[in-house]
Protein backbone atom coordinates (compact mmCIF):
# COMPACT_ATOMS: atom_id res chain seq x y z
CA UNK A 1 0.00 0.00 0.00
CA UNK A 2 3.01 2.22 -0.25
CA UNK A 3 2.60 5.38 -2.24
CA UNK A 4 -1.02 5.97 -1.20
CA UNK A 5 -1.95 9.10 0.79
CA UNK A 6 -2.46 7.69 4.28
CA UNK A 7 -3.49 8.50 7.84
CA UNK A 8 -1.64 7.14 10.85
CA UNK A 9 -2.04 6.65 14.58
CA UNK A 10 0.99 5.60 16.64
CA UNK A 11 2.95 5.33 13.36
CA UNK A 12 0.51 2.69 12.04
CA UNK A 13 -1.79 3.22 9.08
CA UNK A 14 -5.51 3.16 9.84
CA UNK A 15 -6.82 4.69 6.59
CA UNK A 16 -5.66 5.62 3.11
CA UNK A 17 -7.02 7.22 -0.02
CA UNK A 18 -7.37 4.87 -2.98
CA UNK A 19 -9.21 5.32 -6.26
CA UNK A 20 -12.69 6.63 -5.60
CA UNK A 21 -12.70 5.89 -1.88
CA UNK A 22 -11.01 5.49 1.45
CA UNK A 23 -9.53 2.24 2.71
CA UNK A 24 -9.89 1.61 6.45
CA UNK A 25 -8.49 -1.07 8.74
CA UNK A 26 -10.92 -2.74 11.15
CA UNK A 27 -11.24 -6.04 12.98
CA UNK A 28 -11.86 -8.75 10.35
CA UNK A 29 -15.36 -9.55 11.65
CA UNK A 30 -16.37 -5.89 11.61
CA UNK A 31 -15.01 -5.46 8.09
CA UNK A 32 -16.96 -8.50 6.87
CA UNK A 33 -20.18 -7.33 8.53
CA UNK A 34 -19.86 -3.88 6.96
CA UNK A 35 -19.48 -5.37 3.48
CA UNK A 36 -22.80 -7.18 3.89
CA UNK A 37 -24.69 -4.39 5.66
CA UNK A 38 -23.53 -1.21 3.91
CA UNK A 39 -23.92 -0.61 0.18
CA UNK A 40 -20.95 1.81 0.18
CA UNK A 41 -18.43 -0.70 1.60
CA UNK A 42 -16.33 -2.89 -0.70
CA UNK A 43 -13.29 -5.15 -0.46
CA UNK A 44 -10.12 -3.06 -0.40
CA UNK A 45 -7.91 -3.93 -3.37
CA UNK A 46 -5.04 -1.45 -3.65
CA UNK A 47 -3.56 -1.42 -7.12
CA UNK A 48 -5.82 -4.35 -8.01
CA UNK A 49 -4.27 -6.63 -5.41
CA UNK A 50 -6.36 -8.19 -2.64
CA UNK A 51 -5.48 -7.01 0.85
CA UNK A 52 -6.07 -8.59 4.24
CA UNK A 53 -9.54 -9.25 5.64
CA UNK A 54 -9.02 -6.30 7.99
CA UNK A 55 -9.24 -3.74 5.18
CA UNK A 56 -12.38 -2.46 3.45
CA UNK A 57 -13.02 0.50 1.16
CA UNK A 58 -15.69 3.14 1.67
CA UNK A 59 -16.89 4.73 -1.58
CA UNK A 60 -19.07 7.82 -1.84
CA UNK A 61 -19.75 10.00 -4.87
CA UNK A 62 -19.98 13.12 -2.71
CA UNK A 63 -17.07 13.72 -0.33
CA UNK A 64 -19.36 15.21 2.33
CA UNK A 65 -21.03 11.80 2.66
CA UNK A 66 -17.93 10.51 4.47
CA UNK A 67 -19.10 12.43 7.54
CA UNK A 68 -21.72 9.70 8.00
CA UNK A 69 -18.84 7.20 8.40
CA UNK A 70 -17.25 8.87 11.42
CA UNK A 71 -18.09 5.87 13.62
CA UNK A 72 -16.19 3.63 11.17
CA UNK A 73 -13.16 5.94 11.17
CA UNK A 74 -13.23 6.11 14.97
CA UNK A 75 -13.44 2.31 15.21
CA UNK A 76 -10.48 2.04 12.84
CA UNK A 77 -8.37 4.42 14.94
CA UNK A 78 -9.22 2.54 18.13
CA UNK A 79 -8.47 -0.83 16.53
CA UNK A 80 -5.07 0.28 15.24
CA UNK A 81 -4.17 1.98 18.53
CA UNK A 82 -4.94 -1.23 20.42
CA UNK A 83 -3.03 -3.49 17.99
CA UNK A 84 0.27 -4.89 19.17
CA UNK A 85 3.37 -3.31 17.81
Secondary structure, DSSP 8 states (H G I E B T S, - for coil): -TTS-EEEETTEEEEEEETTEEEEE--HHHHHHHHHH-TTEEE--GGG----TTEEEEE-SSGGGGGGGHHHHHHHHHHHHHS--
